[in-house]
Amino acid sequence: MGSIPYFLSYFWQIQNHAKYPIYYTSMIEGLRQNEIWSPSGDVSSDYRDFFYLNIEIKEYLTNKTGREINLWDIEHMLWYSIKKQTTTANQQVASDVIEPPTWSLPKSYIPPIISILPKLAKNDPEVAAICEQNNRSIEKEFEERCAILFRILGFETRLFGQGRGRVPDGVALCEEYRYAVIFDAKARQGSYTMGTDERAIREYIHVQSAALRRRGVRNIYFLIISSSFSGDHDDAIRGIKIDTPVNEVILAEANALLAMVENKLRDPMINLGPESLQRLFANSGVLTEPIVRNYLEN
């Protein structure tokens, strides 16, 4: 029963990140340690109280700091509060209201659920160990969080995942502008080099492209997501573009995709159209964070 509020609010925030706070255990502990609020044990009333408390804290800190505070700022603030208390012996917060210095509030717009993507992409040993403790593979976590990232950007996203034969990890569809991104997530401790899996890539591009064309999709982009890329990939990209219906083949660094999300959440004028994010998919080769920021922030 205790996990129900977390499970439901997790998906509510995916649908509307600005409205619904996730019922994280760390946030509950932070509120309890700071003597602000403790759950009663009634699932529905606890989330209702938690929801309105987040709104009150958000409004208070917005007025106090003179800048717009979002729900992710509150998540990070409470996490910082717990960390500070555990590293300072017997430190307790006596105030009923948290008033941290403004410099402690993070400015990043990147949601916590996808902020770990670069470490997943690098197959970080520490993160891999945590995944194993939870009976999850780091590859599966990477795939699912890439799908979440595309949903946050505004795509209609379908995740295929492992064990489904020769299929990509997922497809992100933009019906408004009639294009799709077929994506494959590659978690590697070293850089990813195109090579032995090119035949499989060609096969599932053909299968997915046929289905997408039937839905009226005009442009199809193939995206490989990893931490970094090495080797001579130009010939491989050329061959895939010649042999399949994809318009472009993009090697996207995980940090580049996070930069897309951050800029889109920061600037509502950025959309999925040809004058915004679609243009970043319309060029084959390696897509890095500096390229994304240079295009979206200038």
C-alpha positions, 0 to 999 in steps of 0.5 A: 500500500505504501508504494501506491502514491509513489507509483501513481504520482510517478506517471502523473508527473510524466504527464504534467511535470509542473503540476504533480509532485512525485511521492518520493520516500526521500521527500517524505523523510525530509518533511518529517525530519524538518518537522513540517509534515508526516503521513497519516497512513491513509493513502488518498489523504496523504497524497492530497496533503502532500500535493497541497504542501508542495504547492504552498512551499513552491509559492512561499519560496517563489515569493521569498527568492523572487524567482520561479520555483518548480517542483524539482527545486523542492525535491532537490532542496529536501534531498539536500536537507537530508544530506546535510543533517546526516553529515552534521551530528545531532543537527535539527531544524527547529523552524516550521518553514525551510528557508535555505539560502537561495544558492542551495536551490538548483537551477537545472530544469532536468527532471531527476528521473532522467538526470541519471541518463549519462551514468546509465549510458556509461554503464557506471559500475556504481549505478549498475550495482544499484540496478542489480540490487533491484533486479534490473539490468542497466540496459533496461533502465537506460532504455526505459528512461530514454523513452521517458525523455522522449515523452517529456519532450512531447513525443508519442513514445512506444518502447519495445525493449529487450527480448522482442527479437530484432527490434529497436528499443523504441519509437518516438512519434510526432504526429503534428509534424509527421516525423518519427525517431527510431531509437536504440540505447547503447550502454557502454563503459567505453565509447560506442563504435558502429560495426557488428550490429549494422545488419540488425539495425537495417532489418528493424529500420525496414520493419518499423519504417513500413509501419510508420509510413502507413501512419502517414509519417514523412520523415524518419530519423534513426538515433543511437544513444550512448555516452560517446562515440568513436571510430569511422562511422561515416561509411556505416551511416552512408550505407544505412541511409542508402539501404533503408528509408531513414532520412538521417542517422544520428549518434546522440550523446546522452548529455545532448538529449538532456540539453534538449529537455532542459531548453524545452522546459526552460523555453516554451517556444521550443517545440518539436517542429522543423524550426526547433527540435526537428532540425537537430535530428535532420543532420547525420553524425554525432550530436553533442551537448555543445551542438544542442546548446549552441542551436537552442540557446542562441 
